């Protein structure tokens, strides 16, 4: 039987009464993948050790939780979900700056946040999280491409033709990292 944990989003607004029960996200606590962020993440430079957890009910989403400060958690999105509309590429010189080679297999994630001014969940496309599947190291890379929005709305406007979707049968980034972990541990 899977060991499932529930994570609850904190209610950061002191003026708003807390709901009896906040949103619940099911994760498999035993399937978390340890990721080291050698330089930390901007705003959390002192935190270097995290675990990445796939959301069981939403396979293109993951939680990145700091090991030493469990209240520091980020909701991440696999970019393949919106790649039909926007292409995000980490330039080779950015990889070199963080000691990764172009040949290395990396997975990319976007950090999500609830944008209260837009009233929507948004993705930061200009500062993705990248993870080396071999080294199990992560970095937040700030891209120089000003055409990439910092607050890309995930819920389409009513004027949009359709919601972003992923290609059926396409692996998500969490699965790719999990498979690399099994391979490096000698599992098949």
KOLDORO-495140 format. One record per residue (C-alpha): residue number from 0; y, x, z. Coordinates in pm, whole numbers. Each point is the difference from the previous one (the first is absolute). Layout:
@nr->NUM | v->Y | u->X | w->Z
...
//
This chain:
@nr->0 | v->0 | u->0 | w->0
@nr->1 | v->343 | u->130 | w->-90
@nr->2 | v->232 | u->95 | w->280
@nr->3 | v->308 | u->-199 | w->-94
@nr->4 | v->335 | u->46 | w->169
@nr->5 | v->301 | u->-222 | w->-20
@nr->6 | v->346 | u->149 | w->-44
@nr->7 | v->304 | u->-204 | w->79
@nr->8 | v->342 | u->65 | w->-148
@nr->9 | v->260 | u->52 | w->270
@nr->10 | v->289 | u->-241 | w->18
@nr->11 | v->301 | u->232 | w->8
@nr->12 | v->271 | u->-264 | w->19
@nr->13 | v->97 | u->-68 | w->365
@nr->14 | v->191 | u->-319 | w->-95
@nr->15 | v->-299 | u->-162 | w->-169
@nr->16 | v->-258 | u->-153 | w->235
@nr->17 | v->-343 | u->158 | w->-40
@nr->18 | v->-252 | u->-220 | w->-174
@nr->19 | v->-310 | u->-78 | w->201
@nr->20 | v->-207 | u->198 | w->-244
@nr->21 | v->137 | u->237 | w->-265
@nr->22 | v->-161 | u->84 | w->-331
@nr->23 | v->-349 | u->139 | w->41
@nr->24 | v->-148 | u->273 | w->-218
@nr->25 | v->-368 | u->84 | w->16
@nr->26 | v->-96 | u->367 | w->-27
@nr->27 | v->-326 | u->185 | w->45
@nr->28 | v->99 | u->243 | w->277
@nr->29 | v->-302 | u->222 | w->-70
@nr->30 | v->95 | u->44 | w->-365
@nr->31 | v->344 | u->147 | w->60
@nr->32 | v->68 | u->325 | w->-183
@nr->33 | v->175 | u->284 | w->185
@nr->34 | v->300 | u->128 | w->-196
@nr->35 | v->217 | u->294 | w->108
@nr->36 | v->368 | u->1 | w->-93
@nr->37 | v->93 | u->370 | w->42
@nr->38 | v->375 | u->-71 | w->-13
@nr->39 | v->-17 | u->-344 | w->152
@nr->40 | v->162 | u->-296 | w->-174
@nr->41 | v->381 | u->-31 | w->-25
@nr->42 | v->110 | u->-168 | w->322
@nr->43 | v->-327 | u->100 | w->172
@nr->44 | v->-1 | u->377 | w->-56
@nr->45 | v->-161 | u->64 | w->339
@nr->46 | v->-309 | u->-211 | w->-85
@nr->47 | v->-257 | u->183 | w->-212
@nr->48 | v->-332 | u->-180 | w->55
@nr->49 | v->-62 | u->-347 | w->-139
@nr->50 | v->-290 | u->-226 | w->-91
@nr->51 | v->-6 | u->-209 | w->-316
@nr->52 | v->-167 | u->-342 | w->31
@nr->53 | v->-76 | u->-239 | w->-283
@nr->54 | v->82 | u->-364 | w->65
@nr->55 | v->-333 | u->-181 | w->-35
@nr->56 | v->148 | u->-324 | w->-134
@nr->57 | v->253 | u->174 | w->-227
@nr->58 | v->-169 | u->299 | w->-172
@nr->59 | v->317 | u->130 | w->-169
@nr->60 | v->179 | u->33 | w->333
@nr->61 | v->-51 | u->254 | w->277
@nr->62 | v->146 | u->90 | w->338
@nr->63 | v->104 | u->355 | w->77
@nr->64 | v->-2 | u->38 | w->380
@nr->65 | v->122 | u->305 | w->194
@nr->66 | v->-273 | u->135 | w->230
@nr->67 | v->244 | u->109 | w->272
@nr->68 | v->226 | u->-305 | w->-21
@nr->69 | v->-197 | u->-311 | w->-99
@nr->70 | v->323 | u->-202 | w->-7
@nr->71 | v->91 | u->201 | w->-312
@nr->72 | v->-183 | u->-178 | w->-279
@nr->73 | v->90 | u->-53 | w->-362
@nr->74 | v->-130 | u->-262 | w->-237
@nr->75 | v->-88 | u->167 | w->-331
@nr->76 | v->-72 | u->-136 | w->-348
@nr->77 | v->-215 | u->150 | w->-273
@nr->78 | v->239 | u->44 | w->-296
@nr->79 | v->-263 | u->-116 | w->-248
@nr->80 | v->92 | u->-353 | w->104
@nr->81 | v->343 | u->26 | w->-164
@nr->82 | v->-66 | u->278 | w->-252
@nr->83 | v->17 | u->-242 | w->-293
@nr->84 | v->374 | u->-28 | w->56
@nr->85 | v->102 | u->342 | w->133
@nr->86 | v->-148 | u->347 | w->-45
@nr->87 | v->48 | u->240 | w->291
@nr->88 | v->-96 | u->361 | w->-64
@nr->89 | v->33 | u->289 | w->243
@nr->90 | v->135 | u->295 | w->-204
@nr->91 | v->-196 | u->329 | w->15
@nr->92 | v->293 | u->181 | w->166
@nr->93 | v->-6 | u->-251 | w->288
@nr->94 | v->-374 | u->64 | w->45
@nr->95 | v->62 | u->376 | w->3
@nr->96 | v->271 | u->-42 | w->267
@nr->97 | v->-260 | u->-152 | w->234
@nr->98 | v->-273 | u->252 | w->-87
@nr->99 | v->-210 | u->-230 | w->-219
@nr->100 | v->-120 | u->93 | w->-345
@nr->101 | v->9 | u->-221 | w->-309
@nr->102 | v->-381 | u->16 | w->-15
@nr->103 | v->-37 | u->-148 | w->346
@nr->104 | v->-103 | u->-364 | w->25
@nr->105 | v->271 | u->-195 | w->179
@nr->106 | v->44 | u->-365 | w->87
@nr->107 | v->338 | u->-164 | w->24
@nr->108 | v->120 | u->-281 | w->225
@nr->109 | v->330 | u->-184 | w->34
@nr->110 | v->142 | u->-75 | w->345
@nr->111 | v->75 | u->-370 | w->45
@nr->112 | v->260 | u->-167 | w->215
@nr->113 | v->132 | u->-345 | w->55
@nr->114 | v->347 | u->1 | w->-152
@nr->115 | v->185 | u->-261 | w->204
@nr->116 | v->300 | u->-8 | w->-234
@nr->117 | v->-226 | u->-86 | w->-295
@nr->118 | v->-241 | u->-204 | w->210
@nr->119 | v->-290 | u->176 | w->-172
@nr->120 | v->-257 | u->271 | w->47
@nr->121 | v->121 | u->306 | w->-191
@nr->122 | v->-153 | u->332 | w->-104
@nr->123 | v->180 | u->334 | w->2
@nr->124 | v->-87 | u->139 | w->-345
@nr->125 | v->228 | u->302 | w->27
@nr->126 | v->-170 | u->153 | w->307
@nr->127 | v->-377 | u->-44 | w->-33
@nr->128 | v->-261 | u->131 | w->240
@nr->129 | v->-245 | u->229 | w->-177
@nr->130 | v->-336 | u->106 | w->143
@nr->131 | v->-219 | u->288 | w->-116
@nr->132 | v->-353 | u->-138 | w->-10
@nr->133 | v->-147 | u->349 | w->43
@nr->134 | v->222 | u->139 | w->276
@nr->135 | v->63 | u->-336 | w->176
@nr->136 | v->366 | u->92 | w->23
@nr->137 | v->288 | u->-237 | w->-60
@nr->138 | v->363 | u->30 | w->-94
@nr->139 | v->290 | u->-232 | w->-66
@nr->140 | v->162 | u->117 | w->-321
@nr->141 | v->358 | u->-91 | w->-87
@nr->142 | v->19 | u->-42 | w->-378
@nr->143 | v->318 | u->79 | w->-193
@nr->144 | v->-44 | u->-293 | w->-242
@nr->145 | v->291 | u->-232 | w->84
@nr->146 | v->-151 | u->-275 | w->-217
@nr->147 | v->-268 | u->-48 | w->267
@nr->148 | v->114 | u->-257 | w->256
@nr->149 | v->-16 | u->58 | w->374
@nr->150 | v->-50 | u->-374 | w->57
@nr->151 | v->-226 | u->-132 | w->-277
@nr->152 | v->-77 | u->-367 | w->82
@nr->153 | v->-371 | u->-79 | w->3
@nr->154 | v->45 | u->-374 | w->-11
@nr->155 | v->134 | u->-78 | w->-346
@nr->156 | v->320 | u->-192 | w->-47
@nr->157 | v->-45 | u->-350 | w->-134
@nr->158 | v->128 | u->134 | w->-331
@nr->159 | v->-292 | u->247 | w->-24
@nr->160 | v->-290 | u->-90 | w->-224
@nr->161 | v->-280 | u->98 | w->237
@nr->162 | v->-88 | u->175 | w->324
@nr->163 | v->-113 | u->363 | w->-15
@nr->164 | v->-375 | u->34 | w->-17
@nr->165 | v->-251 | u->279 | w->-24
@nr->166 | v->-260 | u->54 | w->-269
@nr->167 | v->-334 | u->-161 | w->101
@nr->168 | v->-261 | u->254 | w->107
@nr->169 | v->263 | u->274 | w->42
@nr->170 | v->-51 | u->218 | w->307
@nr->171 | v->279 | u->10 | w->250
@nr->172 | v->139 | u->323 | w->147
@nr->173 | v->-160 | u->-55 | w->341
@nr->174 | v->-347 | u->-24 | w->-163
@nr->175 | v->67 | u->320 | w->-196
@nr->176 | v->88 | u->190 | w->320
@nr->177 | v->-300 | u->-150 | w->184
@nr->178 | v->-237 | u->111 | w->-279
@nr->179 | v->147 | u->352 | w->4
@nr->180 | v->-55 | u->12 | w->376
@nr->181 | v->-365 | u->-100 | w->-39
@nr->182 | v->-53 | u->257 | w->-275
@nr->183 | v->157 | u->281 | w->204
@nr->184 | v->-223 | u->-97 | w->295
@nr->185 | v->-310 | u->22 | w->-220
@nr->186 | v->-59 | u->-375 | w->-23
@nr->187 | v->-77 | u->-178 | w->-326
//
